Amino acid sequence: MHSSAGLPLAARAADLVGSVIDSSTSLLASQTHDIVRFAMGAPAPEAIPTEVLAEIGAETIGAGAHAAFDYAATEGDPGLRAALVEELAGTSDETTLERLTITSGGMQGLDLACKLFVDPGDLVVVESPTYTNGSATALSYQADLLEVPVDDDGLQVDVLEDLVRRAGRTPKVVYAIPTFQNPSGASMSLERRRRLLDLARSWGSMVIDDDPYGMLRFEGEPLPTLHELAAGDPLVFSVRTFSKIVAPGLRVGWVDTAPELQPLLINAKQAMDTCTNHPLQRLLARFLEDGHLGAHLDTQRAEYGRRKRAMQQALEAHFAGRARWTDPQGGFFLWVTFDPAVDTEALFPIALAEGVAIIPGNAFSPSKRFPDALRICFATSSPERIAEGVARLARAVDRLAARTSGRS
Ligand SMILES: Cc1ncc(COP(=O)(O)O)c(C=O)c1O
């Protein structure tokens, strides 16, 4: 029995690792000085379509909309499910009603996937680096994690094959973020996507296809999602969310799975939260029905491309020759690696004091790799604030270097 303050904790409680990323929200809220926010992967405040939401909200969840405040169906509000099927028709995420379950954000999709497929001690492949909360979810179900490196073309599938051979057992689940990966921004090449699915089929593994950023492409040619490439093969469990394309505080997402899984998803969800927030599902249903998403995404994509370039220019101005960074064609993040090495965990409090929030690289690896890297989000801040934030980051790196050399 594990114990904390003498309480009879479950064994799994010891495997709960939490998220450095999420904890930064309350840490930042408690700061009183000006901070440029590169830490959370959140849309810009001005990118949240509050005027449209207020307008349609008055009708859909305003006075008299009693039904919207009742419990919803566990699989999701019928209006939202129907509007989503229509919205996704003809895209790489095209789906049908019987494959669709509305969730409380992408995180609940990840939790449901692990709840259904991960037993204690199962091998779960994660990208390295990976989304902190994704690996934390697998760990909360007591998985053994196998970290597989990512390069500019995403998950290194040949290395995956090799590491699985050496592990002497096949993975139960492969957790992949194929497009504009969090944190690196890399996208898995088409060839690797196909090979990954072939390998998963040969192993009998499930693939969690976590793709919250795919609709936010501002450069390059679209790639088919794992969902599309799988063509209905039940091994792909796709997790999607409105968090990055509309607003994260809504906490509404969806999963797209083999229809046979839906009764299990419903049972699991009924034991978790009964249903996803009903008023906000209604609000999103109307947002989609009225055709707002397409125009909204067009504006956001152009703006995020501009912000990425602003961040790269600022990095070039301050860190040329001292660091490398990625060049994503969409999404929210740049991944910066320092050479010579900078201890980014030690950098974090200094950067915060200078007025810029980052996430240290080791937060994206369960075994704490990438001590000399960091993730910065270009989506949240204007180009001017990005320039200011990178200048502050450069001052913080210099202060850390001065402190380190003073000590030695
Ligand atoms: C790769 C990835 N998956 C899932 C999520 C979780 O999404 P949500 O905020 O909708 O729970 C995020 C959010 O940062 C993410 O980056």
PDBQT file of the ligand as one rigid body, heavy atoms in Angstrom, charges set to zero:
ROOT
HETATM    1  C1  LIG A 501      -0.773  17.066 -28.752  1.00  0.00    +0.000 C 
HETATM    2  C2  LIG A 501      -1.892  17.461 -27.850  1.00  0.00    +0.000 A 
HETATM    3  N1  LIG A 501      -2.836  16.565 -27.549  1.00  0.00    +0.000 NA
HETATM    4  C3  LIG A 501      -3.864  16.860 -26.742  1.00  0.00    +0.000 A 
HETATM    5  C4  LIG A 501      -3.970  18.111 -26.174  1.00  0.00    +0.000 A 
HETATM    6  C5  LIG A 501      -5.074  18.363 -25.206  1.00  0.00    +0.000 C 
HETATM    7  O1  LIG A 501      -6.085  19.087 -25.746  1.00  0.00    +0.000 OA
HETATM    8  P1  LIG A 501      -7.257  19.681 -24.839  1.00  0.00    +0.000 P 
HETATM    9  O2  LIG A 501      -6.769  20.976 -24.289  1.00  0.00    +0.000 OA
HETATM   10  O3  LIG A 501      -8.406  19.805 -25.762  1.00  0.00    +0.000 OA
HETATM   11  O4  LIG A 501      -7.532  18.683 -23.750  1.00  0.00    +0.000 OA
HETATM   12  C6  LIG A 501      -3.005  19.089 -26.457  1.00  0.00    +0.000 A 
HETATM   13  C7  LIG A 501      -3.079  20.415 -25.828  1.00  0.00    +0.000 C 
HETATM   14  O5  LIG A 501      -2.076  21.068 -25.643  1.00  0.00    +0.000 OA
HETATM   15  C8  LIG A 501      -1.951  18.757 -27.321  1.00  0.00    +0.000 A 
HETATM   16  O6  LIG A 501      -0.991  19.631 -27.634  1.00  0.00    +0.000 OA
ENDROOT
TORSDOF 0
